[in-house]
Amino acid sequence: MRILIALLGMAGLSVAPGFAQEVELLNAPAAAGTASSFVFGEGAPPVAAVFAVAPQRLERQRSSALGVDDWLLLGAAAPLRYFDYRSTVEALSEPARFHEAELPSALVHNHAGFAGFEAGTVVANYYVYRILARHHHRTVARWGQVINLGALWWSVGHNYRLLSEDAGQR
């Protein structure tokens, strides 16, 4: 039910700018110096006046600059990557109890290489987000970032849960 309400809300928000542009076009003043093909009298219907006005393009130029919400999404990735690094290194300090399930062992056991990998993913994430935003795919960039943060949050939480369970068993 929540998903349905969220989808209806997003659909409403995506349609609202179109209605606003239509109202602005109807209320727009006639352009000076335009030659109208209609001759209006006192009894002319108001719809005819709309066709006499030269159409105006009401496109908004979207800025490719990142806003506050974009920076919040991007900024959340760096601390999560740091916590992923710390929890993985802490877990791998006891190889009898823990092992890395996703990444190659050679990468994880090399601390400098693993830290470089985590930092590289933060930088790559930033550049992919910027490229998508520059090419007017900001929604795709945001959804990709949300999915990335969710998967990373789960991974970090899983690591710390296993570490806390192990500390409780000692």
C-alpha positions in Angstrom: 0.0 0.0 0.0 2.9 2.4 0.8 4.5 1.7 -2.5 1.2 2.5 -4.3 0.9 5.7 -2.4 4.5 6.6 -3.2 4.1 5.8 -6.9 0.9 7.9 -7.1 2.7 10.8 -5.3 5.6 10.6 -7.7 3.2 10.5 -10.7 1.5 13.6 -9.4 4.7 15.4 -8.9 5.9 14.6 -12.4 2.6 15.8 -14.0 2.3 19.1 -12.0 5.0 21.1 -14.0 3.1 20.3 -17.2 -0.1 21.8 -15.8 1.8 24.9 -14.5 3.3 25.5 -18.0 -0.2 25.2 -19.6 -1.6 27.8 -17.2 1.4 30.1 -17.8 0.9 29.8 -21.6 -2.8 30.6 -21.3 -2.1 33.7 -19.1 0.8 34.9 -21.2 0.5 38.3 -22.8 0.4 38.6 -26.6 3.8 39.1 -28.2 4.4 42.6 -29.5 4.5 42.8 -33.3 3.1 39.4 -34.1 0.8 39.2 -37.0 -2.4 37.4 -36.1 -4.4 35.5 -38.6 -7.5 36.0 -36.5 -9.6 39.1 -36.4 -11.4 39.4 -33.0 -14.6 41.2 -32.4 -16.5 41.8 -29.3 -18.1 38.4 -29.5 -15.0 36.3 -30.2 -14.6 33.3 -27.9 -11.7 33.4 -25.4 -10.2 30.3 -27.0 -9.5 32.1 -30.2 -7.2 34.5 -28.3 -5.0 31.6 -27.3 -4.4 30.7 -30.9 -3.5 34.3 -31.8 -0.7 34.4 -29.3 2.6 33.3 -30.6 3.6 30.2 -28.7 6.3 30.7 -26.1 8.7 28.0 -25.1 8.6 27.6 -21.3 11.5 25.2 -21.0 13.4 25.4 -17.8 17.1 25.0 -18.2 18.2 22.5 -15.6 21.5 23.3 -14.1 24.1 20.5 -14.1 25.4 21.8 -10.8 24.8 19.5 -7.9 22.3 20.5 -5.3 22.2 19.9 -1.5 20.3 16.6 -1.9 22.9 15.4 -4.4 25.8 16.2 -2.1 24.0 14.5 0.8 23.7 11.3 -1.3 27.3 11.5 -2.5 28.6 12.4 0.9 27.0 9.4 2.6 29.1 7.0 0.5 32.5 8.0 1.8 31.8 7.3 5.5 30.1 4.0 4.7 33.1 3.0 2.6 35.3 3.8 5.5 33.2 1.8 7.9 33.2 -1.1 5.4 37.0 -1.0 5.3 37.3 -0.8 9.1 34.8 -3.6 9.8 36.4 -5.9 7.1 39.9 -5.3 8.4 38.7 -5.9 12.0 36.9 -9.1 11.0 39.8 -10.4 9.0 42.2 -10.0 12.0 40.7 -13.3 13.1 40.8 -15.5 10.0 39.7 -18.6 11.9 36.2 -17.0 12.5 35.7 -14.7 9.5 36.4 -14.6 5.8 35.6 -12.1 3.0 32.7 -13.3 0.9 32.6 -10.7 -1.9 36.1 -9.5 -2.7 39.2 -11.4 -3.7 41.4 -12.4 -0.7 44.5 -10.9 -2.3 42.9 -7.5 -2.4 41.4 -7.7 1.1 44.6 -8.9 2.8 46.6 -6.0 1.2 45.6 -3.1 3.5 46.9 -0.4 1.2 45.3 -2.0 -1.9 42.0 -2.4 -0.1 42.0 1.2 1.2 42.8 2.3 -2.4 40.0 0.2 -3.7 37.5 1.7 -1.3 38.7 5.2 -2.1 38.6 4.5 -5.8 35.0 3.4 -5.6 34.0 6.6 -3.8 35.7 8.7 -6.6 34.2 6.5 -9.4 30.8 6.8 -7.8 31.2 10.6 -7.8 32.2 10.9 -11.4 29.4 8.5 -12.6 26.9 10.6 -10.7 28.2 13.8 -12.2 28.1 12.4 -15.7 24.6 11.3 -15.3 23.5 14.6 -13.8 25.3 16.5 -16.7 23.4 14.5 -19.3 20.0 15.2 -17.6 19.7 11.8 -15.9 19.7 13.1 -12.4 16.8 10.7 -11.4 18.8 7.7 -12.6 21.8 9.0 -10.7 19.9 9.4 -7.5 18.2 6.0 -7.7 21.6 4.4 -8.4 23.1 6.1 -5.5 20.2 5.1 -3.2 20.6 1.5 -4.2 24.4 1.7 -3.8 24.0 3.2 -0.3 21.4 0.5 0.7 23.7 -2.3 -0.4 26.7 -0.8 1.4 24.7 -0.1 4.5 23.5 -3.7 4.6 27.1 -4.9 4.2 28.5 -2.7 6.9 25.7 -3.6 9.3 26.2 -7.3 8.6 29.9 -7.0 9.3 29.4 -5.2 12.6 26.6 -7.6 13.6 28.9 -10.6 13.1 31.6 -8.8 15.1 29.3 -8.0 18.0 27.9 -11.5 18.1 31.5 -12.9 18.1 32.5 -10.5 20.9 29.4 -11.7 22.9 30.5 -15.3 22.6 33.9 -14.8 24.0 
